[in-house]
Amino acid sequence: MRRKLVALDQAFRQCAGFLGELGGDVLPPVFKSEQDAHEHAFLGYFLTERAGPFIKFWGDAIDAVDAGASLVIEPGEHPDMAVKLPFRQAGTDLLDSNHRK
């Protein structure tokens, strides 16, 4: 299981690297196209709100078991990887007003 988590963490880091490439090496990010800005927002949200907490939770759980702890995980106690995005389902605006920068 740890091997799969390590592979997931490596993929996370590759996505984070790609995220940096989308906006260039400047702050605030400068995008080559509007689509790059949308992809940056979508990927950034997924990485910080879903993938990162998921990887951390399971990494901590695996470490605890490796250290000899007994682990019981109840439904709802782990981060959900399902993407519940703040984006509109239809429309021209990708982000709703609560997530604009």
Buried (B, 14 or more C-beta within 10 A) or exposed (E): EEEEBEEBBEEBEEBBEEBEEBBEEEEEBEBEEEEBBBBBBBBBBBBEBBBBBBBEBBBEBBEEEEEEEEEEEEEEEEBEEEEEBEBEEEEEEBBEEEEEE
